[in-house]
Amino acid sequence: MRSEGKSYQFEHLPVIDYDAHPAYGRVLPMPQLGARLKAIAYFGYGFVLAAARRLVDVENLPRPGENSKKFSAILRALPTYLRLIILQLLSRLSAGGAFKPKTERGANIFAPLQRDGIVGVRLPADKIAEIRSLLAPHFKTLEAKIVAKAADLDDGRLWLDPEASADIYKWFNQAAADLGLLEAASAYLKRPVGVGHIAAQIDDKASSVSPFADVAVDTSPCDGFHIAPTHNLLKYVIYLSDVGPANGPLSYVVGSHRASLGFWDGLIRRANDLAGLSSTQAASRETFYALPNGLQRKAAFGADMLADDKYTQSVLNDQWTVTSDSENGVLFDPLGIHRDGKVTEGQRSAVVIKLTELPR
């Protein structure tokens, strides 16, 4: 269980002075008009995407089938999407306290989740073994994709199609309900929640090269910390292998979910991420630095945080690093500051689950 007394010290997400940053303002030339216009155009594209995703709550809509042509599938499903969007908006407006936990197990999950943005759970060994057996064919497919370095591989994850894997989704929905997770998640999000997406994930040893090696700047101790570019969902991660400090434990900055509630701040950060401006590549850094100061914010900001910064100290001091000797499952709000730790030894296997409002 997390250490008591941890809590993020600020009411807003980290603010970075890019003019004084050794990988930005100290080494990049002063942006000219053409570079500034290019940066604004990139940001505008990202802003439209971020605003649209926020408006339609895209994570709560059904994904196109695994083997379907996505554009044509979306066009065919457009009437369904519009109906779902309207129903979801109406149900949220009238939700009130309808989703407060009704059972003790749900309340016991909901209380720390609401307070800290994260709660750990302990699954028994036989349940972990059952999950390994249930997902064995999918992990085998994932391992083959990793070996082949498949182009469709998403950060070491293999998403399971809800239609093709309906029995697996049914199993995880029941298991989450038995633990009180669905009840707590519904109370937290103020809407009916279920298992929306399941992914098998394998993390191997990560590169130790600094993202700013081209300008001889060391890796930030906060590298990898970010907030999610999504809304209105919770994530549930189950470790299927032993996870210690060296093989990729999830770290979460306790209480930071409250700091990410600023509407415009969040929209700007997600716009830059969706436009590709959060990358630490030299060209992306140059374009990002050409933005006006008020737009120089990222959702993936960890790599840019300096070791001696006040925000860095709070992030490092107030993080809870979840290892499998304490909890092998964790439910959290991805709007809080978090990261999957870098694997420096061995390998990490896990199931990543999104709890979200299901189509009705």
PyMOL commands that set and color helices and strands:
alter all, ss='L'
color gray80, all
select helices_A, chain A and resi 33-56+58-60+70-76+78-93+104-116+125-148+166-178+181-189+213-215+256-258+263-274+282-289+293-295+302-304+310-317
alter helices_A, ss='H'
color red, helices_A
select strands_A, chain A and resi 118-121+157-160+194-203+234-239+250-253+319-322+329-332+338-340+348-356
alter strands_A, ss='S'
color yellow, strands_A
deselect
rebuild
show_as cartoon
